[in-house]
Every structure is written in structure tokens, then in C-alpha cells.
Amino acid sequence: MAKKMKKPKFKESVITIVDKNDKVVGTATYHGMKKCYLWHRLSSILVFNSKGQILFQKRAPWLHTKPNQWETRIGGHVDAKETYRQAALRELQEEMGIKIPTSKLKFITKIKINSNKDKFFRSLYTCIYDGKVKIDPDEVTAYKWVDLDKVKTFTKEKISINGLKAINTYKQWQKKKHNN
């Protein structure tokens, strides 16, 4: 018999609020930020193993963004008094049980998104990790290491479009890095 999943109670975090130039201007709760349509920060990591496989996580069904979707980016909001890098490392440990030294985190890019739903800056990082993964069942229901050439075909379930875009950004970064 399958174990029934129960929606957890999440603590409301206080996150960093920035201006349109990514300068810190204050803090707000997550719901306050959404209600007032404020600029904020996100941090994400693409995790690879030494075989070149990327780590996918399947997001829990009760999460407000991308529920039940397979996602390449592990990450979340930058909390108050936290840097992008600190947030990336915290989220990696919270969601996937992965702890790496700061020196293993490689910066790829920072993007600015200003849509009718949200406005934020997202720093994207990558790392190589070959250890154990221990998912947080409140946020993640499954994980899988996937060969890059099988990313679009490893599941018939929904894959995050922005997660796929992040892989393309990573590939461009790799190409640029090797051409220099």
C-alpha cells in the first residue's frame, strides 16, 4: 500500500528585497513580497556527478511553483542577510541533503526576470557531487541522475521548461569556458 503524502506546514521565511538594479533595500515575508510584487533574489544550482549526469528532483505536489514537475535547478529564495552563494548552499543541503564546500560552487550567470507574475534576479551555479543524496520529503518526492542526452526523454511526466533553459545556459557557459 502506498504511503499517503501529507502537506507539511512551512515556516514563513523573511527574504531579501532589492531594487531593479539588485541593490538590497530591505526584507519582507514571502507572502508580503508576492502581494506587493517586489523585486527579490533567487539562487539555483545545477548539480552534476563525475559521469556528467545532471541531478533532477521531482517537486512535491503541494509546492506553489512547479508542483509535481521534474526540475534541474535546486534552489530557492535568498533569505534576509544571506548572499546568493549562501542561499544556494543552504538550499542544496535543505532539499537534497548535499553539503559541499563553498569552493566547489561555480558561478555561471545572473539573470533578471521582470514578468507580469514576478520580478527577481536569479544567480545560477553549478557543482560536481558524487556523494549520497537525501531528499527532504516536504519539498522533493524523488530524484534521478540523468545523462544530458536523455534529459528530454527520461520521463513522460512534466519537466520544468525553465530547468531545461538552465541546462542550455550551462552548456553555453561550458563552451565559452573551453574557448577561453
Backbone as a ProteinNet text record, in pm:
[ID]
protein_1_A
[PRIMARY]
MAKKMKKPKFKESVITIVDKNDKVVGTATYHGMKKCYLWHRLSSILVFNSKGQILFQKRAPWLHTKPNQWETRIGGHVDAKETYRQAALRELQEEMGIKIPTSKLKFITKIKINSNKDKFFRSLYTCIYDGKVKIDPDEVTAYKWVDLDKVKTFTKEKISINGLKAINTYKQWQKKKHNN
[TERTIARY]
83.8	0	89	60	140.1	115.2	223.4	213.8	152.1	50.3	-15.4	72.3	94.3	174.3	86.4	142.5	69.7	143.2	68.7	128.7	186	314.7	375.9	339.2	363.3	345.7	482.1	489.1	614.7	622	740.8	765.5	777.3	713.7	721.9	860.1	937.1	1072.2	1070.9	1173.1	1193.8	1304.2	1273.1	1365.6	1417.5	1526.3	1590.1	1507.6	1482.2	1413.2	1516.8	1513.1	1610	1536.6	1612.7	1555.1	1578.8	1541.7	1553.9	1698.6	1793.8	1936.7	2003.3	1925.1	1971.3	2043.9	2012	2066.8	1967.4	2019.2	1932.9	1865.7	1732.5	1656.1	1577.2	1576.4	1503.6	1472.6	1372	1328.8	1175.9	1122.2	977.7	952.8	834.8	797.9	773.1	774.3	748.2	611.2	509.8	375.4	365.3	435.1	438	502.9	611.2	679.8	588.2	517.9	427.4	311.5	253	137.4	172.4	291.4	332.3	413.6	434.8	505.1	643.2	724	854.8	968	1072.4	1193.8	1258.4	1308.4	1373.4	1481.6	1545.7	1656.9	1627.6	1675.9	1671.1	1810.3	1837.1	1965.1	1941.4	2010.3	1990.3	2122.2	2120.7	2239.6	2199.9	2281.6	2274.7	2381.9	2341.5	2435.8	2464.7	2592	2636.8	2721	2728.5	2824.1	2944.1	3043.9	3166	3144.6	3030.1	2995.7	2932.3	2907.1	2844.3	2692.6	2636.4	2490.3	2443.5	2322.8	2264.5	2162.1	2155.9	2062.3	1927.8	1822.8	1686	1617.7	1530	1445	1300.1	1213.6	1071	1009.7	952.3	898	768.8	750	632.5	503.9	391.3	266.5	206.3	246.1	186.5	268.1	380.6	460.7	389.2	402.1	329.1	386.2	514.3	570.4	615.2	577.1	613.5	583.2	462	428.8	432.4	483.3	490.7	576.8	657	742.9	883.7	948.1	1089.9	1166.9	1263.9	1336.4	1486.7	1561.7	1708.1	1770.8	1704.5	1763.1	1720.6	1819.8	1794.1	1819.3	1723.4	1744.9	1618.4	1626.6	1512.7	1545.7	1463.9	1478.8	1600.5	1658.8	1769.5	1708.8	1738.5	1685.2	1752.7	1690.6	1746.3	1887.7	1975.8	2116.3	2195	2154.9	2219.2	2266	2377.8	2424.2	2362.9	2374.9	2329.4	2397.3	2527.5	2607.4	2563.4	2544.3	2499.1	2362.3	2273.9	2139.6	2148	2233.6	2249.1	2296.2	2395.2	2447.8	2344.1	2269.4	2165	2055.5	2007.8	1901.3	1945.5	2068.5	2122.6	2120.9	2158.3	2158.3	2015.3	1929.7	1791.9	1712.6	1718.9	1635.7	1690.7	1823.9	1882.8	1981	2002.3	2094.6	2239	2270.3	2405.5	2478.1	2593.1	2676.1	2809.4	2841.5	2968	3039.3	3171.8	3242.5	3213.6	3216.1	3189.7	3277.6	3400.9	3494.8	3449.7	3361.1	3313.7	3199.1	3145.6	3033.1	3086.8	3050.9	3098.5	2983.7	3009.4	2909.8	2898.5	2775.3	2751.8	2706.1	2595.9	2541.7	2438	2400.5	2288.3	2192.9	2063.9	1963.9	1862.2	1801.3	1698	1567.4	1464.2	1331.9	1232.8	1158.4	1054.2	931.5	843.1	723.2	599.3	484.3	360	327.7	399.5	376.7	482.6	604.1	715.9	828.3	910.7	1031.1	1142.7	1252	1360.3	1492.1	1598.2	1730.6	1760.3	1813.8	1849.8	1996.5	2073.8	2210.7	2209.1	2277.5	2284.1	2426.5	2437.6	2566.1	2565.3	2681.9	2693.3	2797.2	2789.8	2890.4	2892.6	2999.6	3010.5	3003	2919.7	2896.7	2875.1	2946.7	2935.4	2891.9	2844.7	2806.2	2660	2614.8	2476.1	2381.8	2260.2	2152.5	2046.4	2000.8	1895.1	1791	1684.7	1583.6	1501.7	1455.3	1360.5	1220.9	1148.3	1018.1	912.2	938.3	845.4	852.5	966.7	985.3	1009.6	1063.4	1105.2	1050.7	992.6	937.8	1025.1	1117.3	1205.7	1323.9	1427.1	1539.8	1595	1670.3	1728.3	1847.8	1955.8	2070.2	2041	2054.9	2015.8	2130.7	2157.6	2255.1	2202.2	2289.4	2244.9	2173.7	2213.8	2148.3	2012.2	1974.8	1845	1750.8	1788.3	1712	1566.4	1542.3	1405.2	1323.8	1388	1317.2	1317.2	1377.9	1388.7	1256.4	1158.7	1027.7	918.2	800.1	683.4	612.4	657.5	599.2	653.1	589.6	626.6	764.9	845	977.3	969.9	1026.1	1027	1096	1023.7	1079.1	1199.4	1188	1299.4	1418.8	1393.4	1502.6	1577.8	1503.6	1568	1646.9	1592	1664.4	1794.7	1791.3	1911.8	2020.3	1980.7	2079.4	2143.9	2063.9	2120.3	2215.9	2181	2270.2	2401.4	2391.8	2510	2598.4	2536	2612.1	2684.6	2616.5	2680.4	2797.6	2781.8	2888.1	3007.1	2979.9	3086	3163.4	3088.6	3150.3	3239.5	3187.4	3263.2	3387.6	3372.4	3483.6	3595.3	3557.6	3656.3	3720.1	3651	3704.9	3801.5	3801.8	3891.9	4026.3
-117.9	0	125.1	219.3	341.3	432.4	493.2	586.6	717.2	765.4	890.4	1008.7	1098.4	1216.5	1322.3	1390.7	1494.9	1626.9	1731.1	1863.2	1911.5	1946.9	1995.7	2141.2	2183.5	2325.4	2391.2	2489.6	2558.9	2685.4	2713.6	2836.7	2949.1	3061.5	3176.1	3239.2	3238	3293.7	3442.7	3510.1	3651.8	3656.6	3718.1	3716.9	3857	3859.1	3982.7	4050.7	4178.3	4259.4	4354.4	4366.6	4450.4	4548.6	4643.3	4733.4	4675.7	4748.5	4697.9	4681.7	4728.5	4712.3	4609.9	4534.7	4429.9	4484.5	4606.8	4663.9	4634	4581.8	4546.1	4670.8	4662.3	4775	4737.1	4607.9	4566.7	4419	4382.7	4244	4239.9	4122.8	4100.5	3951.5	3916.6	3776	3736.6	3608.7	3560	3610	3592.9	3634.6	3786.5	3862.4	4007.4	4048.7	3979.7	4007.8	3980.9	3867.7	3832.9	3931.9	3964.7	4054.8	4193.2	4241.2	4376.3	4376.6	4257.3	4246.7	4313.3	4268.1	4327.7	4250.9	4325.6	4264.2	4181.5	4063.5	3976.8	3893.4	3807.9	3727.4	3577.7	3504.8	3358.9	3305.8	3187.7	3124.4	2978.8	2929.1	2792.2	2725.4	2592.9	2512.7	2399.5	2378.8	2258.8	2164.7	2046.3	1950.7	1840.4	1817.1	1709.5	1611.9	1487.6	1394.4	1383.3	1308	1299.8	1222.5	1155.6	1088.2	1186.3	1311	1410.4	1407.3	1329.7	1324.5	1441.6	1490.7	1600.7	1545.1	1607.2	1565.3	1635.2	1555.1	1604.9	1578.4	1669.4	1646.7	1659.4	1576.9	1590.5	1668.3	1782.7	1872.6	1816.1	1840.1	1790.5	1851.6	1780.1	1827.7	1951.1	1983.2	2097.5	2225.2	2220.8	2342.8	2439.1	2569.2	2669.9	2689.9	2661.5	2673.3	2535.5	2504	2379.9	2252.3	2240.1	2117.6	1996.2	1884.7	1757.1	1762.8	1865.1	1873.3	1827.8	1769.6	1739	1867.4	1895.8	2023.1	1997.2	2071.8	2060.3	2150.7	2260.9	2361.2	2332.5	2324.8	2311.4	2449.3	2502.2	2635.7	2697.4	2828.2	2899.4	3044.9	3107.5	3249.4	3274.8	3391.4	3435.8	3497.7	3436.3	3486	3616.8	3687.2	3812	3786.9	3881	3877.8	3760.8	3713	3599.3	3641.7	3587.7	3613	3508.9	3533.8	3436	3301.1	3305.4	3183.6	3109	3180.9	3117.4	3052.8	3120	3065.8	2937.7	2937.5	2819.2	2699.4	2721.7	2613.7	2565.8	2658.9	2623.2	2540.5	2585.6	2515.5	2375.8	2364.1	2234.6	2135.1	2183.4	2097	2067.3	2169.6	2150.1	2054.6	2075.7	1998.8	1860.6	1850.8	1726.2	1661.1	1724.5	1668.1	1671	1759.1	1768.7	1886.2	1856.1	1961.6	1961.7	2077.6	2091.7	2216.3	2220.1	2343	2453.9	2576.5	2693	2692.1	2646.4	2646.5	2556.2	2461.6	2369.9	2429	2540.8	2606	2701.6	2677.6	2760.1	2847.5	2978.1	3073.7	3063.8	3057.4	3054.4	3191.1	3241.8	3369.3	3421.9	3544.9	3604.5	3661	3628.7	3678.3	3765.4	3853.5	3943.6	3908	3881.7	3848.5	3953.9	4010.2	4107.4	4069.2	3990.1	3944.5	4000.1	3967.8	4015.5	3938.2	3828.3	3749.1	3771.4	3802.2	3801.3	3889.6	3938.4	4011.7	3979.9	3928.4	3880.8	3873.7	3857.1	3826	3683.4	3601.8	3464	3441.6	3400.3	3356.7	3207	3162.8	3021.5	2971.7	2861.3	2799	2654.6	2593.1	2450.2	2391	2260.3	2187.9	2043.2	1975	1831.5	1763.7	1660.4	1591.3	1443	1358.9	1214.3	1141.6	1214.2	1151.4	1110.8	1084.5	1044.4	1162.9	1132.6	1231.4	1188.7	1284.6	1256.3	1366.4	1335.1	1437.3	1475.1	1599.5	1647.5	1617.2	1521.2	1482.8	1592.8	1699.2	1812.2	1891.8	1881.3	1959.4	1876.3	1756.4	1673.3	1531.9	1473.4	1337.7	1231.1	1270.9	1175.2	1249.5	1174.3	1232.6	1129.1	1176.6	1087	1155.2	1077.9	1124.3	1091.1	1189.2	1172.1	1213.9	1130.8	1168	1289.2	1383.4	1506.2	1477.8	1374.9	1345.3	1276.7	1245.1	1181.8	1271.4	1396.5	1488	1501.1	1511.4	1533.9	1405.2	1289.3	1162.9	1070.3	1109.3	1016.8	994.7	1081.2	1067	1116.4	1064.2	1113.7	1222.6	1243.5	1346.2	1483.1	1587	1724.6	1760.8	1822.2	1873	2025.1	2091.5	2237.5	2296.4	2381.3	2448.6	2533.5	2606.7	2691.2	2608.2	2489.5	2398.4	2354.6	2328.7	2292.8	2411.7	2532.1	2652.6	2667.7	2632.3	2641.4	2547.3	2430.4	2338.2	2402.3	2468.6	2536.6	2648.1	2721.2	2825.6	2763.2	2650.2	2578.1	2536.2	2480.9	2437.1	2553.7	2668.5	2787.9	2832.2	2827.7	2863.9	2770.7	2639.9	2540.4	2567.3	2594.6	2620.1	2744.7	2849.7	2974.4	2952.6	2874.7	2845.8	2770.3	2676.7	2596.7	2673.2	2774.9	2855.2	2963.3	2990.4	3094.2	3037.2
0	0	0	-87.6	-98.2	21.8	65.9	177.6	128.5	197.6	159.1	201.4	105.5	135.1	199.1	295.2	366.9	351	318.6	300.9	434.1	434	558.1	586.2	708.2	743	729.2	640.2	617	701.1	750.3	823.9	720.5	746	654	669.2	561.4	569	535.8	584.7	554.9	449.9	336.8	224	191.9	116.4	74.2	-34.9	-17.2	-117.8	-177.7	-311.4	-382.2	-473.1	-528.4	-628	-768	-871.4	-1008.4	-1054.6	-972.4	-1002.1	-911.9	-836.6	-745.7	-622.9	-583.1	-460.2	-347	-235.4	-123	-66.8	-51.7	2.1	127.5	161.9	281.4	281.6	361.7	372.2	374.7	347.9	354.7	369.3	416.7	415.7	270.8	245.1	110	61.1	143.6	103	86.3	169.9	155.3	25.1	-11.7	-137.4	-255.7	-252.6	-362.5	-372.2	-257.2	-253.5	-308.9	-275.5	-317.9	-447.1	-505.8	-633.6	-625.7	-529.5	-502.4	-572.1	-608.6	-661.1	-549.5	-583.9	-485.6	-554	-475.1	-524.2	-511.3	-610.3	-608.5	-638.9	-592.3	-617.6	-653.7	-756.6	-803.9	-837.9	-827.5	-860	-953.4	-1054.9	-1137.2	-1083.4	-1039.3	-980.2	-1081.2	-1104.5	-1192.9	-1112.2	-1157.8	-1098	-1191.7	-1152.2	-1232.8	-1363.8	-1378.6	-1504.9	-1603.4	-1559.4	-1645.8	-1641.8	-1550.3	-1536.1	-1450.3	-1481.8	-1405.2	-1306.7	-1190.7	-1086.6	-1107.7	-1126.2	-1133	-1000.4	-962.1	-845.6	-891.5	-832	-859.8	-745	-777.4	-675.8	-616.8	-488.8	-417.1	-475	-465.8	-526.1	-460.3	-337.6	-267.5	-281.6	-349.8	-366.6	-461.2	-433.3	-510.9	-651.2	-671.5	-806.4	-855	-974	-1042.4	-962.1	-906.7	-833.8	-926.8	-874.8	-948.7	-1074.5	-1090.8	-1209.6	-1176	-1274.8	-1264	-1290.8	-1207.8	-1212.1	-1204.9	-1285.4	-1283.8	-1179.1	-1150.3	-1060.7	-917	-830.8	-687.7	-629.2	-555	-502	-448.2	-426.2	-371.7	-346.8	-264.7	-234	-144.9	-164.2	-80	45.7	158.5	285.6	326.6	420.2	473.4	525.2	500.5	545.2	486.8	371.1	306.5	167.8	122	-14.4	-108.3	-237.5	-335.3	-310.1	-291.2	-272	-145.5	-36.4	88.3	70.3	-1.5	-26	-108.8	-210.5	-294.9	-211.4	-128.4	-44.2	57.3	115.9	213.2	147.1	32.4	-38.4	-82.1	-127.4	-169.1	-53.2	64.3	182.7	230.4	231.5	278.9	189	57.6	-34.2	-65.7	-79.7	-127.9	-29.8	86.4	184.2	138.8	45.7	-10.5	52.2	111	169.4	95.9	36.8	-34.6	16.3	4	40.2	-60.3	-14.1	-98.8	-224.1	-210.2	-322.9	-438	-413.2	-518.4	-599.7	-554.4	-621.3	-727.4	-853.1	-964.7	-1016.3	-1022.1	-1071	-1222.9	-1273.6	-1418.1	-1467.3	-1410.2	-1456.9	-1358.2	-1378.4	-1305.3	-1409.1	-1392.6	-1486.7	-1414.4	-1491.1	-1439.3	-1508.4	-1429.5	-1482.3	-1433.6	-1527.9	-1494.9	-1576.6	-1515.9	-1586.1	-1517.2	-1572.2	-1510.2	-1382	-1354.8	-1234.2	-1127.1	-1169.4	-1076.4	-1128.4	-1036.7	-1077.4	-978.9	-1035.1	-949.5	-1026.2	-949.7	-1001	-957	-1047.2	-1013.1	-1047.4	-946.8	-971.1	-992.3	-1096.9	-1130.7	-1109.5	-1037.4	-1005.3	-1053.5	-1049.4	-1075.2	-981.6	-965.2	-887	-932.7	-895.9	-919.2	-783.6	-775.9	-649.3	-676.4	-603.1	-621.2	-494.8	-395.5	-269.5	-264.8	-142.6	-119.7	-132.8	-174.3	-181.6	-81.3	0.6	98.4	84.9	10.3	-20.1	102.6	101	201.3	146.8	206.2	152.3	158.3	233	234.3	103.3	33.1	-88.4	-213.9	-195.3	-307.8	-287.4	-393.2	-379.1	-443.7	-531.8	-597	-657.2	-691.2	-763.4	-860.2	-958	-1057.1	-1122.9	-1141.3	-1219	-1364.8	-1454	-1593.6	-1685.8	-1786.9	-1889.4	-1965.4	-1997.9	-2066.2	-2198.1	-2269.5	-2397.3	-2380.1	-2256.1	-2230.4	-2148.7	-2129.7	-2044.9	-2088.9	-2217.7	-2264.7	-2275.4	-2256.9	-2276.8	-2155.3	-2044.6	-1931.4	-1859.1	-1881.5	-1817.9	-1911.2	-1892.7	-1966.4	-1886	-1762	-1676.1	-1715	-1661.8	-1695	-1640.2	-1727.1	-1690.1	-1696.3	-1596.8	-1591.9	-1715.5	-1788.3	-1907.2	-1867.6	-1757.3	-1713.4	-1668.9	-1618.4	-1584.2	-1708.6	-1817	-1944.1	-1999.5	-1984.8	-2027.8	-1947.8	-1820	-1736.6	-1788.2	-1837.9	-1896.7	-2018.5	-2102.8	-2220	-2178.6	-2073.7	-2021.7	-1974.7	-1906.4	-1859	-1977.9	-2082.4	-2200	-2266.8	-2276.6	-2333.8	-2247.4	-2115.6	-2021.3	-2038.3	-2049.6	-2068	-2196.6	-2304.5	-2434	-2426.6	-2366	-2352.1	-2266.9	-2160.1	-2069.5	-2142.2	-2228.6	-2301.8	-2417.5	-2468.6	-2578.8	-2528.9	-2400.5	-2345.3	-2305
[MASK]
++++++++++++++++++++++++++++++++++++++++++++++++++++++++++++++++++++++++++++++++++++++++++++++++++++++++++++++++++++++++++++++++++++++++++++++++++++++++++++++++++++++++++++++++++++

